[in-house]
Amino acid sequence: MGSVCVEIAVRDDPRLLSSLASLRAQHRRPDHVLVAASTASPDALLESALRENASLPMEIVRFAGGVVEARAASLARIREDVTVFLDSDEQAPPDWLQEIVEPIEQGTADFTGGPTRPARTPEGPIERYAVLLEASIYADLVPSRITYLPLQNTAWNTRVLRQLGFDPRIPFAEDHDLETRAAAAGFRGMYVPAAVVEHDPSAGSSYAGWARKRYRYLVAMAMSLLKNGELRGRVRERRKAVRHPLRYVEAAMKPLALADAALRWRKVREADLRVPPPTDR
């Protein structure tokens, strides 16, 4: 049995304390808990996390930027055989860690992932739509294509994760980009339905805030599809529609997001071409 690190990236989220409490209750205890905190994380929250979780082999490291940047930078500090990602709004049942790492340790997978489900009944249309989307991903998409796995609640052979890394040019869809590259390189992914975690479905009450966040994700996903040569296949893909009025709003945003992504990706490629190749000395 190898060693396991659970990484939790956090910005400013008091739900981190509940997430850490669920790790204390695991039947298989993690060998290392790394809280990758952005510089915006309040000192009081991190001090409480340390004080309440003295029994966990935990370290807290601050990184510049947001959650995506903190997650990428934290890889250099992980030495364990398996790296597991958990979000600060998630709580894991006691059997979770064993379930999600077992296929990797048995040599049947290089990365795994389990579903998430809401810890309470969603309130309001925004929360309900988010929960419906999440349920659709795990019921209709992930079982047939592992690259749809959201990064939270996934486990990775650390060697593979370090080899592939995160692409900082694809924020907010770094999971799709990482998993697509992993699959293309021949690494084996496995969906583990038993490795379920519960999360707080809070999504805020502002429609404008929801639209900005969803648009940002659509742009990032389109950039990942462009980068990995999957856009044409995705456009042709038949997906089961989520029955909720907000899906029509999202459908209206997609053409704008695609055009935005194409422009952004062209600028990224042009910037890459301007970077001189390394020279041998």
SVG drawing of the C-alpha trace seen along z (x, -y; Angstrom):
<svg xmlns="http://www.w3.org/2000/svg" viewBox="-37 -41 64 46">
<polyline fill="none" stroke="black" stroke-width="0.4" points="0.0,0.0 1.5,-3.3 1.4,-6.8 -1.4,-9.2 -1.6,-13.0 -5.0,-14.8 -4.7,-18.3 -7.4,-20.9 -7.1,-24.2 -8.8,-27.1 -9.3,-30.8 -11.7,-32.1 -14.0,-29.3 -14.9,-28.5 -16.4,-25.2 -12.7,-24.1 -13.1,-23.2 -15.9,-20.6 -13.9,-19.2 -10.9,-18.6 -13.2,-17.1 -14.3,-14.5 -10.7,-13.6 -10.1,-13.0 -13.0,-10.4 -11.5,-8.4 -11.0,-4.7 -7.8,-5.0 -6.0,-8.1 -4.1,-10.2 -0.3,-10.3 -0.3,-14.0 -2.9,-16.7 -1.8,-19.7 -4.0,-22.8 -3.0,-25.0 -4.2,-28.4 -4.3,-31.4 -2.9,-34.6 -6.6,-35.8 -7.3,-33.2 -7.8,-34.8 -5.3,-34.1 -8.0,-33.3 -9.4,-30.5 -6.1,-28.9 -5.3,-29.2 -8.6,-27.5 -7.8,-24.7 -4.5,-24.0 -5.9,-24.2 -8.9,-21.9 -6.9,-19.3 -3.8,-18.7 -4.3,-15.0 -3.9,-15.2 -0.5,-15.2 -1.3,-18.6 0.6,-21.5 -0.8,-24.8 1.1,-26.6 0.2,-29.9 0.5,-30.4 0.0,-33.5 -3.1,-33.6 -6.4,-31.8 -7.4,-28.2 -6.1,-27.0 -2.7,-28.6 -2.4,-27.2 -3.3,-23.7 -0.7,-23.8 2.0,-25.2 1.4,-22.7 2.5,-19.7 6.2,-20.5 5.5,-19.8 3.8,-16.4 6.0,-13.4 3.4,-10.7 2.6,-7.9 -1.0,-9.0 -2.4,-12.6 -6.1,-13.0 -8.0,-16.3 -10.8,-17.4 -12.6,-20.7 -13.1,-22.9 -16.9,-22.7 -16.9,-18.8 -17.2,-16.3 -16.0,-12.7 -17.7,-9.6 -15.4,-7.4 -14.7,-4.9 -14.1,-7.5 -10.3,-7.6 -9.9,-3.8 -12.4,-3.6 -10.8,-6.2 -7.2,-5.2 -7.6,-1.4 -7.7,-1.0 -4.5,-3.0 -2.7,-1.0 -3.9,2.3 -2.4,1.1 -5.7,1.1 -5.9,-2.7 -3.6,-5.7 -6.3,-8.1 -9.8,-7.7 -12.7,-9.8 -16.0,-9.5 -19.3,-11.4 -20.4,-14.3 -23.9,-14.8 -25.5,-17.7 -25.4,-17.5 -28.8,-19.3 -31.8,-20.1 -30.8,-22.9 -32.5,-26.2 -33.6,-28.5 -33.3,-28.0 -29.5,-28.6 -28.7,-25.9 -31.2,-23.5 -29.7,-24.0 -26.2,-23.4 -27.3,-20.2 -29.1,-19.0 -26.0,-19.7 -23.8,-17.8 -26.1,-14.8 -26.2,-14.7 -22.4,-14.8 -22.0,-11.7 -25.0,-9.8 -24.8,-10.5 -21.2,-11.6 -18.5,-10.3 -19.3,-6.6 -18.8,-6.8 -15.9,-9.3 -13.6,-9.7 -12.3,-13.1 -15.6,-14.6 -14.6,-14.0 -14.5,-17.2 -11.1,-17.5 -12.5,-17.6 -12.9,-14.1 -10.2,-12.6 -7.1,-10.6 -3.9,-10.4 -0.7,-8.4 1.5,-11.3 4.2,-10.4 1.6,-10.8 0.2,-14.0 3.7,-15.5 4.6,-14.4 1.5,-16.0 1.1,-19.0 -1.5,-21.8 -1.6,-24.1 -1.9,-27.7 -3.3,-28.8 -6.5,-26.8 -7.9,-28.2 -11.3,-27.0 -11.2,-23.9 -7.9,-22.5 -9.5,-19.2 -10.8,-18.6 -7.4,-19.5 -5.4,-17.4 -7.7,-14.3 -7.8,-14.7 -4.0,-14.7 -3.8,-11.8 -6.1,-9.7 -4.2,-10.7 -0.9,-9.6 -2.4,-6.2 -2.9,-6.6 -5.9,-4.7 -8.8,-6.5 -11.5,-4.8 -14.9,-6.0 -15.5,-4.8 -19.2,-5.3 -18.7,-4.2 -16.2,-7.0 -18.9,-9.6 -18.5,-12.9 -21.1,-15.4 -20.8,-19.1 -22.6,-22.3 -24.6,-23.3 -24.5,-27.0 -24.3,-29.0 -25.3,-32.5 -28.5,-34.3 -27.2,-36.7 -28.1,-35.7 -25.5,-38.1 -22.9,-36.4 -24.0,-33.0 -23.9,-34.1 -20.3,-35.5 -19.1,-32.3 -20.8,-30.0 -19.6,-32.1 -16.0,-32.0 -16.3,-28.2 -17.7,-27.9 -14.8,-29.9 -12.2,-27.8 -13.8,-24.6 -13.9,-25.7 -10.2,-26.6 -9.4,-23.2 -11.4,-21.6 -9.5,-23.8 -6.2,-22.9 -6.8,-19.2 -8.5,-19.0 -11.9,-17.9 -14.1,-20.8 -15.7,-19.3 -16.5,-16.1 -18.0,-18.0 -20.2,-20.1 -21.6,-16.9 -22.0,-15.1 -25.6,-14.2 -26.1,-15.0 -29.2,-14.5 -30.7,-17.9 -31.1,-19.1 -34.7,-20.2 -34.4,-23.7 -35.0,-27.2 -31.4,-28.3 -30.2,-25.8 -31.6,-28.1 -29.6,-31.0 -26.5,-28.8 -27.3,-27.7 -27.4,-31.4 -24.0,-32.1 -22.2,-29.2 -21.7,-30.8 -20.3,-34.0 -18.1,-31.9 -16.8,-29.9 -15.9,-33.0 -14.2,-34.5 -12.3,-31.2 -11.1,-31.1 -9.8,-34.7 -8.1,-34.0 -6.6,-30.7 -5.2,-32.4 -3.5,-35.0 -2.0,-32.2 -0.6,-30.5 0.8,-33.7 2.5,-34.4 3.9,-30.8 5.4,-31.4 7.1,-34.6 8.9,-32.7 12.4,-31.7 13.3,-28.0 15.7,-27.0 19.4,-26.8 21.9,-24.2 24.9,-25.4"/>
</svg>
